[in-house]
Amino acid sequence: MPAETLSYETPQFLHAMLGQDVANLRVLGEAFGIRATSRDGWVKFEGEVPDIDKAKKVLTELEKVRRQGGEVTAELFHLIVDNAREPWSEMPVDHLMNLKLLGTARKSPVLAKTRGQLEYLRALRECEVVFGVGPAGTGKTFLAMAQALQCLRDKTIQRLVLTRPAVEAGEALGYLPGDLNEKVLPYLRPLYDALFELTDPEEAERMVERGIVEIAPLAYMRGRTLKNAFVILDEGQNTTPEQMFMFLTRLGEGSRCVVTGDPSQVDLRRGMKSGLIEAIEALKSVEDIRFVHFAPSDAVRLPVVRRIIEAYRFHRQSGD
């Protein structure tokens, strides 16, 4: 049986190529119907030559990710394996690394982990207004924040504006304890979390204090014109049509906008139409606006999250 051995400088480097999970070597072998074994810093493939070549291509792509400073995650590993099985790109890693967003001294660079995320990052680079539509855990808000911070560092914008509709899901704002800031903080917490995950805490605090990053409820946007800003509207499905129209018409010279949301998780009162759903219908043919629709397979939280999303989708569709 044909066999081929590939060697790397250290076992640690090979382990990093495999996403710090040696079980991925078995996944790689099963994907192409070959036997894959490893010891120290080498990998041996045994099987048919065309299948070995496909497995080698996967390792070549994974090696490029590591040598260019990227982290191989489980999702990225499967993305490259799937591309080798059913190619959608001749150079998937080149596309990934070209869309890499800079990290910091203590934060790793941000890479797309799925095809949906790759399409999303490309849209964020190319279009003035982008809608990221899809289920929870697909990276809609996180990647939009990463792109916004990249633009801030590149000085193509002057500030970052983050907003969400303060829609109650069981409790009214007026009945929550504290002053206005304390009342709205729970609604804005996911935006703070993404900001602090992507930047060093000191830098994040500094940007908020100086007004370079502004985080506010959607109601605070009325009457404003946002110039030279990267504006992110999170949880767009919970806007009314009037709120969505108001928000989209705030954009001024030099600004970019991202709206994220999941039409299946609308918390508006029964009978009220979602502004996100209307925008999808009304703006689908407008130039310089792009809609990126994420699939459950784009979820990058725990694998069980994907299964939960799929189960709910099947249950709701079968109940229609």
PAMAR-574119 format. One record per residue (C-alpha): residue in three letters; residue number from 1; x, y, z. Coordinates in nm, 3 decimals, always signed. Layout:
<gupas>
['ALA'; NUM; [X; Y; Z]];
...
</gupas>
This chain:
<gupas>
['MET'; 1; [+0.000; +0.000; +0.000]];
['PRO'; 2; [+0.138; +0.345; -0.090]];
['ALA'; 3; [+0.266; +0.549; +0.206]];
['GLU'; 4; [+0.419; +0.890; +0.263]];
['THR'; 5; [+0.574; +1.055; +0.568]];
['LEU'; 6; [+0.582; +1.429; +0.642]];
['SER'; 7; [+0.822; +1.569; +0.902]];
['TYR'; 8; [+0.807; +1.892; +1.104]];
['GLU'; 9; [+1.062; +2.067; +1.323]];
['THR'; 10; [+0.903; +1.982; +1.659]];
['PRO'; 11; [+0.617; +1.772; +1.794]];
['GLN'; 12; [+0.478; +2.093; +1.945]];
['PHE'; 13; [+0.451; +2.259; +1.604]];
['LEU'; 14; [+0.271; +1.957; +1.460]];
['HIS'; 15; [+0.039; +1.951; +1.760]];
['ALA'; 16; [-0.045; +2.320; +1.705]];
['MET'; 17; [-0.116; +2.245; +1.335]];
['LEU'; 18; [-0.369; +1.987; +1.450]];
['GLY'; 19; [-0.548; +2.240; +1.671]];
['GLN'; 20; [-0.387; +2.107; +1.990]];
['ASP'; 21; [-0.596; +1.792; +1.951]];
['VAL'; 22; [-0.425; +1.475; +1.830]];
['ALA'; 23; [-0.772; +1.323; +1.768]];
['ASN'; 24; [-0.792; +1.550; +1.463]];
['LEU'; 25; [-0.535; +1.325; +1.296]];
['ARG'; 26; [-0.787; +1.041; +1.312]];
['VAL'; 27; [-1.055; +1.277; +1.174]];
['LEU'; 28; [-0.820; +1.363; +0.887]];
['GLY'; 29; [-0.759; +0.997; +0.805]];
['GLU'; 30; [-1.128; +0.910; +0.817]];
['ALA'; 31; [-1.215; +1.206; +0.593]];
['PHE'; 32; [-1.009; +1.060; +0.307]];
['GLY'; 33; [-1.027; +0.689; +0.385]];
['ILE'; 34; [-0.658; +0.652; +0.471]];
['ARG'; 35; [-0.454; +0.549; +0.774]];
['ALA'; 36; [-0.282; +0.836; +0.955]];
['THR'; 37; [-0.026; +0.779; +1.230]];
['SER'; 38; [+0.210; +1.015; +1.408]];
['ARG'; 39; [+0.501; +1.012; +1.648]];
['ASP'; 40; [+0.735; +1.287; +1.758]];
['GLY'; 41; [+0.730; +1.543; +1.475]];
['TRP'; 42; [+0.618; +1.330; +1.182]];
['VAL'; 43; [+0.294; +1.210; +1.024]];
['LYS'; 44; [+0.262; +0.898; +0.810]];
['PHE'; 45; [-0.022; +0.847; +0.562]];
['GLU'; 46; [-0.107; +0.507; +0.414]];
['GLY'; 47; [-0.371; +0.462; +0.144]];
['GLU'; 48; [-0.445; +0.543; -0.218]];
['VAL'; 49; [-0.225; +0.814; -0.368]];
['PRO'; 50; [-0.509; +1.059; -0.457]];
['ASP'; 51; [-0.643; +1.034; -0.101]];
['ILE'; 52; [-0.297; +1.084; +0.050]];
['ASP'; 53; [-0.251; +1.393; -0.169]];
['LYS'; 54; [-0.572; +1.545; -0.034]];
['ALA'; 55; [-0.464; +1.483; +0.326]];
['LYS'; 56; [-0.122; +1.635; +0.250]];
['LYS'; 57; [-0.293; +1.944; +0.110]];
['VAL'; 58; [-0.483; +1.983; +0.438]];
['LEU'; 59; [-0.158; +1.974; +0.637]];
['THR'; 60; [+0.001; +2.221; +0.395]];
['GLU'; 61; [-0.283; +2.465; +0.452]];
['LEU'; 62; [-0.273; +2.416; +0.830]];
['GLU'; 63; [+0.102; +2.474; +0.825]];
['LYS'; 64; [+0.049; +2.806; +0.643]];
['VAL'; 65; [-0.195; +2.916; +0.913]];
['ARG'; 66; [+0.056; +2.846; +1.190]];
['ARG'; 67; [+0.355; +2.999; +1.013]];
['GLN'; 68; [+0.157; +3.318; +0.952]];
['GLY'; 69; [+0.065; +3.350; +1.318]];
['GLY'; 70; [-0.288; +3.211; +1.306]];
['GLU'; 71; [-0.443; +2.972; +1.556]];
['VAL'; 72; [-0.587; +2.643; +1.431]];
['THR'; 73; [-0.925; +2.598; +1.596]];
['ALA'; 74; [-1.157; +2.300; +1.563]];
['GLU'; 75; [-1.380; +2.499; +1.327]];
['LEU'; 76; [-1.088; +2.611; +1.111]];
['PHE'; 77; [-0.955; +2.256; +1.095]];
['HIS'; 78; [-1.289; +2.123; +0.970]];
['LEU'; 79; [-1.323; +2.413; +0.725]];
['ILE'; 80; [-0.993; +2.320; +0.558]];
['VAL'; 81; [-1.073; +1.947; +0.560]];
['ASP'; 82; [-1.415; +2.011; +0.404]];
['ASN'; 83; [-1.257; +2.227; +0.134]];
['ALA'; 84; [-1.012; +1.950; +0.046]];
['ARG'; 85; [-1.303; +1.705; +0.012]];
['GLU'; 86; [-1.533; +1.934; -0.186]];
['PRO'; 87; [-1.327; +2.235; -0.300]];
['TRP'; 88; [-1.489; +2.578; -0.298]];
['SER'; 89; [-1.155; +2.762; -0.302]];
['GLU'; 90; [-0.814; +2.682; -0.447]];
['MET'; 91; [-0.643; +2.869; -0.164]];
['PRO'; 92; [-0.872; +2.882; +0.141]];
['VAL'; 93; [-0.597; +2.980; +0.383]];
['ASP'; 94; [-0.481; +3.265; +0.158]];
['HIS'; 95; [-0.837; +3.401; +0.171]];
['LEU'; 96; [-0.844; +3.354; +0.549]];
['MET'; 97; [-0.510; +3.523; +0.610]];
['ASN'; 98; [-0.588; +3.811; +0.373]];
['LEU'; 99; [-0.893; +3.883; +0.588]];
['LYS'; 100; [-0.705; +3.839; +0.917]];
['LEU'; 101; [-0.779; +4.110; +1.172]];
['LEU'; 102; [-0.490; +4.228; +1.387]];
['GLY'; 103; [-0.467; +4.125; +1.749]];
['THR'; 104; [-0.267; +4.292; +2.026]];
['ALA'; 105; [+0.042; +4.197; +2.225]];
['ARG'; 106; [-0.181; +3.981; +2.444]];
['LYS'; 107; [-0.461; +3.896; +2.199]];
['SER'; 108; [-0.435; +3.656; +1.906]];
['PRO'; 109; [-0.527; +3.773; +1.553]];
['VAL'; 110; [-0.891; +3.714; +1.458]];
['LEU'; 111; [-0.957; +3.473; +1.172]];
['ALA'; 112; [-1.278; +3.351; +1.012]];
['LYS'; 113; [-1.356; +2.998; +1.126]];
['THR'; 114; [-1.632; +2.900; +0.883]];
['ARG'; 115; [-1.733; +2.974; +0.524]];
['GLY'; 116; [-2.012; +3.199; +0.648]];
['GLN'; 117; [-1.768; +3.397; +0.860]];
['LEU'; 118; [-1.528; +3.426; +0.568]];
['GLU'; 119; [-1.806; +3.570; +0.350]];
['TYR'; 120; [-1.903; +3.805; +0.635]];
['LEU'; 121; [-1.550; +3.944; +0.677]];
['ARG'; 122; [-1.523; +3.997; +0.302]];
['ALA'; 123; [-1.852; +4.188; +0.306]];
['LEU'; 124; [-1.734; +4.401; +0.601]];
['ARG'; 125; [-1.426; +4.499; +0.400]];
['GLU'; 126; [-1.611; +4.575; +0.077]];
['CYS'; 127; [-1.950; +4.728; +0.168]];
['GLU'; 128; [-2.067; +5.036; +0.354]];
['VAL'; 129; [-2.372; +4.864; +0.505]];
['VAL'; 130; [-2.373; +4.496; +0.602]];
['PHE'; 131; [-2.644; +4.284; +0.763]];
['GLY'; 132; [-2.526; +3.973; +0.949]];
['VAL'; 133; [-2.833; +3.752; +0.982]];
['GLY'; 134; [-2.843; +3.416; +1.154]];
['PRO'; 135; [-2.854; +3.211; +1.474]];
['ALA'; 136; [-2.673; +3.272; +1.799]];
['GLY'; 137; [-2.307; +3.181; +1.831]];
['THR'; 138; [-2.211; +3.241; +1.467]];
['GLY'; 139; [-1.980; +3.535; +1.545]];
['LYS'; 140; [-2.195; +3.810; +1.395]];
['THR'; 141; [-2.131; +4.068; +1.668]];
['PHE'; 142; [-1.778; +3.954; +1.757]];
['LEU'; 143; [-1.646; +3.979; +1.399]];
['ALA'; 144; [-1.820; +4.311; +1.339]];
['MET'; 145; [-1.651; +4.445; +1.652]];
['ALA'; 146; [-1.315; +4.307; +1.540]];
['GLN'; 147; [-1.349; +4.473; +1.198]];
['ALA'; 148; [-1.452; +4.801; +1.363]];
['LEU'; 149; [-1.146; +4.797; +1.590]];
['GLN'; 150; [-0.927; +4.722; +1.288]];
['CYS'; 151; [-1.070; +5.029; +1.110]];
['LEU'; 152; [-1.007; +5.232; +1.424]];
['ARG'; 153; [-0.642; +5.124; +1.433]];
['ASP'; 154; [-0.605; +5.189; +1.060]];
['LYS'; 155; [-0.753; +5.539; +1.119]];
['THR'; 156; [-1.014; +5.493; +0.845]];
['ILE'; 157; [-1.274; +5.591; +1.107]];
['GLN'; 158; [-1.256; +5.814; +1.414]];
['ARG'; 159; [-1.491; +5.637; +1.651]];
['LEU'; 160; [-1.694; +5.328; +1.716]];
['VAL'; 161; [-2.063; +5.346; +1.804]];
['LEU'; 162; [-2.232; +5.036; +1.946]];
['THR'; 163; [-2.604; +5.018; +2.009]];
['ARG'; 164; [-2.888; +4.777; +2.084]];
['PRO'; 165; [-3.262; +4.814; +2.126]];
['ALA'; 166; [-3.354; +4.790; +2.496]];
['VAL'; 167; [-3.639; +4.545; +2.450]];
['GLU'; 168; [-3.775; +4.376; +2.760]];
['ALA'; 169; [-3.792; +3.997; +2.765]];
['GLY'; 170; [-4.003; +3.944; +3.074]];
['GLU'; 171; [-3.914; +4.247; +3.287]];
['ALA'; 172; [-3.987; +4.611; +3.211]];
['LEU'; 173; [-3.698; +4.857; +3.237]];
['GLY'; 174; [-3.892; +5.076; +3.476]];
['TYR'; 175; [-3.916; +4.797; +3.731]];
['LEU'; 176; [-3.545; +4.712; +3.728]];
['PRO'; 177; [-3.339; +4.860; +4.016]];
['GLY'; 178; [-3.091; +5.146; +3.976]];
['ASP'; 179; [-3.054; +5.457; +3.764]];
['LEU'; 180; [-3.084; +5.468; +3.384]];
['ASN'; 181; [-2.727; +5.350; +3.322]];
['GLU'; 182; [-2.775; +5.055; +3.556]];
['LYS'; 183; [-3.108; +4.972; +3.391]];
['VAL'; 184; [-2.967; +4.956; +3.036]];
['LEU'; 185; [-2.633; +4.792; +3.124]];
['PRO'; 186; [-2.773; +4.434; +3.102]];
['TYR'; 187; [-2.886; +4.504; +2.743]];
['LEU'; 188; [-2.546; +4.644; +2.645]];
['ARG'; 189; [-2.337; +4.385; +2.832]];
['PRO'; 190; [-2.275; +4.161; +2.524]];
['LEU'; 191; [-2.121; +4.458; +2.342]];
['TYR'; 192; [-1.894; +4.533; +2.637]];
['ASP'; 193; [-1.796; +4.165; +2.653]];
['ALA'; 194; [-1.695; +4.158; +2.285]];
['LEU'; 195; [-1.496; +4.482; +2.322]];
['PHE'; 196; [-1.302; +4.358; +2.624]];
['GLU'; 197; [-1.239; +4.019; +2.465]];
['LEU'; 198; [-1.080; +4.181; +2.159]];
['THR'; 199; [-0.871; +4.447; +2.329]];
['ASP'; 200; [-0.662; +4.482; +2.641]];
['PRO'; 201; [-0.884; +4.594; +2.934]];
['GLU'; 202; [-0.685; +4.914; +2.988]];
['GLU'; 203; [-0.717; +5.012; +2.623]];
['ALA'; 204; [-1.090; +4.935; +2.619]];
['GLU'; 205; [-1.152; +5.148; +2.929]];
['ARG'; 206; [-0.946; +5.430; +2.782]];
['MET'; 207; [-1.141; +5.429; +2.454]];
['VAL'; 208; [-1.476; +5.433; +2.637]];
['GLU'; 209; [-1.365; +5.715; +2.870]];
['ARG'; 210; [-1.244; +5.928; +2.577]];
['GLY'; 211; [-1.559; +5.871; +2.377]];
['ILE'; 212; [-1.372; +5.689; +2.099]];
['VAL'; 213; [-1.603; +5.396; +2.173]];
['GLU'; 214; [-1.962; +5.484; +2.256]];
['ILE'; 215; [-2.209; +5.221; +2.377]];
['ALA'; 216; [-2.567; +5.339; +2.408]];
['PRO'; 217; [-2.930; +5.226; +2.371]];
['LEU'; 218; [-3.084; +5.268; +2.028]];
['ALA'; 219; [-3.317; +5.544; +2.152]];
['TYR'; 220; [-3.010; +5.768; +2.195]];
['MET'; 221; [-2.947; +5.762; +1.819]];
['ARG'; 222; [-3.253; +5.969; +1.724]];
['GLY'; 223; [-3.172; +6.312; +1.583]];
['ARG'; 224; [-2.800; +6.242; +1.538]];
['THR'; 225; [-2.580; +6.226; +1.230]];
['LEU'; 226; [-2.291; +5.984; +1.273]];
['LYS'; 227; [-1.985; +6.088; +1.071]];
['ASN'; 228; [-1.654; +5.901; +1.031]];
['ALA'; 229; [-1.786; +5.625; +1.255]];
['PHE'; 230; [-1.819; +5.248; +1.247]];
['VAL'; 231; [-2.170; +5.185; +1.377]];
['ILE'; 232; [-2.291; +4.844; +1.496]];
['LEU'; 233; [-2.656; +4.773; +1.572]];
['ASP'; 234; [-2.681; +4.446; +1.763]];
['GLU'; 235; [-3.001; +4.240; +1.808]];
['GLY'; 236; [-3.157; +4.415; +1.508]];
['GLN'; 237; [-3.453; +4.176; +1.509]];
['ASN'; 238; [-3.583; +4.361; +1.815]];
['THR'; 239; [-3.615; +4.696; +1.637]];
['THR'; 240; [-3.947; +4.816; +1.503]];
['PRO'; 241; [-3.958; +4.917; +1.134]];
['GLU'; 242; [-3.955; +5.283; +1.244]];
['GLN'; 243; [-3.648; +5.230; +1.465]];
['MET'; 244; [-3.458; +5.047; +1.193]];
['PHE'; 245; [-3.533; +5.323; +0.939]];
['MET'; 246; [-3.430; +5.586; +1.194]];
['PHE'; 247; [-3.103; +5.405; +1.263]];
['LEU'; 248; [-3.005; +5.347; +0.899]];
['THR'; 249; [-3.064; +5.712; +0.815]];
['ARG'; 250; [-2.825; +5.832; +1.089]];
['LEU'; 251; [-2.519; +5.748; +0.878]];
['GLY'; 252; [-2.309; +6.042; +0.772]];
['GLU'; 253; [-1.995; +6.098; +0.564]];
['GLY'; 254; [-1.718; +5.842; +0.610]];
['SER'; 255; [-1.930; +5.602; +0.817]];
['ARG'; 256; [-1.986; +5.229; +0.790]];
['CYS'; 257; [-2.266; +5.026; +0.944]];
['VAL'; 258; [-2.327; +4.667; +1.051]];
['VAL'; 259; [-2.663; +4.532; +1.165]];
['THR'; 260; [-2.671; +4.191; +1.332]];
['GLY'; 261; [-2.973; +3.988; +1.428]];
['ASP'; 262; [-3.162; +3.660; +1.432]];
['PRO'; 263; [-3.517; +3.675; +1.291]];
['SER'; 264; [-3.606; +3.361; +1.486]];
['GLN'; 265; [-3.551; +3.537; +1.822]];
['VAL'; 266; [-3.781; +3.839; +1.806]];
['ASP'; 267; [-3.877; +3.972; +2.154]];
['LEU'; 268; [-4.119; +4.240; +2.032]];
['ARG'; 269; [-4.478; +4.232; +2.149]];
['ARG'; 270; [-4.703; +3.996; +1.958]];
['GLY'; 271; [-4.827; +4.149; +1.634]];
['MET'; 272; [-4.537; +4.395; +1.596]];
['LYS'; 273; [-4.325; +4.351; +1.283]];
['SER'; 274; [-3.950; +4.332; +1.318]];
['GLY'; 275; [-3.749; +4.612; +1.157]];
['LEU'; 276; [-3.483; +4.359; +1.060]];
['ILE'; 277; [-3.733; +4.145; +0.869]];
['GLU'; 278; [-3.864; +4.451; +0.685]];
['ALA'; 279; [-3.508; +4.563; +0.601]];
['ILE'; 280; [-3.426; +4.221; +0.454]];
['GLU'; 281; [-3.731; +4.252; +0.229]];
['ALA'; 282; [-3.691; +4.621; +0.138]];
['LEU'; 283; [-3.315; +4.655; +0.091]];
['LYS'; 284; [-3.213; +4.327; -0.073]];
['SER'; 285; [-3.147; +4.493; -0.411]];
['VAL'; 286; [-2.987; +4.816; -0.289]];
['GLU'; 287; [-2.632; +4.881; -0.408]];
['ASP'; 288; [-2.354; +4.883; -0.143]];
['ILE'; 289; [-2.571; +4.687; +0.102]];
['ARG'; 290; [-2.493; +4.321; +0.155]];
['PHE'; 291; [-2.681; +4.056; +0.351]];
['VAL'; 292; [-2.480; +3.764; +0.486]];
['HIS'; 293; [-2.698; +3.477; +0.606]];
['PHE'; 294; [-2.533; +3.243; +0.856]];
['ALA'; 295; [-2.625; +2.877; +0.882]];
['PRO'; 296; [-2.636; +2.670; +1.203]];
['SER'; 297; [-2.311; +2.510; +1.085]];
['ASP'; 298; [-2.144; +2.851; +1.131]];
['ALA'; 299; [-2.199; +2.838; +1.509]];
['VAL'; 300; [-1.862; +2.845; +1.685]];
['ARG'; 301; [-1.975; +2.791; +2.042]];
['LEU'; 302; [-1.985; +2.441; +2.193]];
['PRO'; 303; [-2.084; +2.175; +1.935]];
['VAL'; 304; [-2.402; +2.115; +2.134]];
['VAL'; 305; [-2.511; +2.471; +2.045]];
['ARG'; 306; [-2.529; +2.372; +1.677]];
['ARG'; 307; [-2.742; +2.072; +1.767]];
['ILE'; 308; [-2.974; +2.288; +1.978]];
['ILE'; 309; [-3.017; +2.537; +1.690]];
['GLU'; 310; [-3.088; +2.258; +1.442]];
['ALA'; 311; [-3.334; +2.085; +1.678]];
['TYR'; 312; [-3.530; +2.406; +1.738]];
['ARG'; 313; [-3.534; +2.489; +1.369]];
['PHE'; 314; [-3.669; +2.143; +1.282]];
['HIS'; 315; [-3.928; +2.162; +1.563]];
['ARG'; 316; [-4.053; +2.506; +1.456]];
['GLN'; 317; [-4.068; +2.416; +1.088]];
['SER'; 318; [-4.255; +2.094; +1.156]];
['GLY'; 319; [-4.504; +2.284; +1.372]];
['ASP'; 320; [-4.594; +2.533; +1.096]];
</gupas>
